[in-house]
């Protein structure tokens, strides 16, 4: 169904000199942007470049400090998301604003006019979802759905408002390659109807594939507007990052030693209804090797990390082996004492206590495993502040952690710098085994490259490294072996250089290509 | 009337205030607010209902006074926790202590007075059905109200748009706010409904259960109502089952004591509480149902940003 009143020539949205200040910090500085009718427009930029701030202003979540927004030739002030929806702007957030305990239909109904009955909403939603190739069961509880399905709810919810412009914030970061293909088909359908799409991403390959124009942001400023198809990935990356990012070198990690970390038929039942159970997982990581586990979020990665690290010990002692000793029933400190190091997923609240300074965060993680270095006074276990301060300094220097002051609270560091510190905290011990979950999720390219190089270097020095990641670029940069986790099952490992992205995609989407998404692979 | 009927009647009378107070708290918690002040609101309702009945001579005005008093008293909690974002657990406990104290003070002049019992209303035809008729259709208005309210709340929560918004606020207040639902107003109203129900439960105690005023006459029923909400996994009809089960156990222990069984009376009086704990353990077994129904934002303060 084409949109009414779409006049082809005039721009749909023009943003002039838009600025947003947080205190004295300019998150968006003098932004100019124009979106035409029926185009897919990319907004490129690294984390922290100001993409989210810009779209929040367009969707009425944040109020701009200066500048103007012209919508269909009219100067507008967008005061709230409701006002944005009324104008014809729909948004699909990166972190979904869905209600887990409610059904699909109830979730959709919440964003609609109150006078439409729930049954009618369900009917309309299922009609739209079929028309755009986004199958959904209106009666399903959101808690039981995959991330891809949740995204479909968000998209259908936005489509029900019949928008002229749909903003998608990093939509493929949570999808398998096949799911992403289906999303692109949907976007092309929207474009054919004369609707416009603002597509936020930092994935150059995607942007080149589906977008007609691109606006590139860096440090809150527009650094380029171009036709992405006329550019090379390298030239786009330069606009995004400003300089060439140091490439991670994984060469020379071929010498393999003994098995240092092993899971033998590891099965763990789900702790909560929303968790995934692990089914008969077998893996081996040898000294000098980086095994990367790929997979879409929520397929058992967190549960696997918990079992390997001992955050939740398992019943079968032999199911987890560190340096060829059974440790399944041992806790995380016992495993650390045997020479293993662990970096969990969330920086704030899991890997670090945001309100505490870096030195205290260091003591919390290592007071048991490195008691000799950090504690004194015999049974009194008094913290040796000088040793802790020295170690904090050593780690910060080794990982190039940029911070204000000697020992600031963890929460005051940027995501990338805190992540560098947390990874460095474990590397500082020279662990024989390192397990790290999503090592560079949501950090900038510079920090990511630093962390990845450190992981590769650790393996080169003779440690066994297990990396759990959703980011395929990262996996191909660091891994010597790759396995894929899907619904709590782990595939066999493949040597990294023998595995294609398509093959990984098939493994991600379930077992060996028997999924709904397989048709899309052959489509391009 | 036989002994069985007498027992069943007393079970209904014992269960009604539990169902009412728990129903109010269920709605409050579905909106994401944990109000531990049920006991305090209940006893305030009891003293106001009794006083108003004594002064006006009409137990119906007494019921109204109980409801209004519970609702008004609950708004103190709402103001502290929703507007001033005070800790909900601490504020709820304070509300209970305050309610017990203030009701004792208000009720001092009414101690030992002969109360006016709320008269049952026989429903024509239905009340003539043998056994069931006198039990279910020759009851006072508060019993009828309790059943109607349970049905109404079930409809409201799961069929109406406003109820959907209320559940959304309880599940994720940030998302609900982003969709334009007024989180704070929804919670104020939910807390007020909880207070009104607790007040009505209190009125039942001082007008039906034991028509007089005694200090602390809620006697821990507010706490049992709180447990019943968890027991019901936040579903209204299950709450009725729980309330009547609890009422039955507490009445049967009284009768068991009267019959002089050779069991220590202390053990018998602890039976209802033991039963509550056992059922709570059994019910928490089905974790999926519990989690789907548990309001995820329960007890978490909400401060809108912008």
Interface residues (C-beta under 8 A of the other chain):
Chain A: X61 X62 X63 X80 X81 X82 X97 X98 X99 X100 X101 X102 X106 X109 X110 X111 X114 X118 X141 X143 X272 X273 X274
Chain B: X159 X161 X164 X165 X167 X168 X171 X172 X174 X175 X176 X178 X179 X180 X181 X287 X288 X291 X292 X293 X294 X295 X296 X306
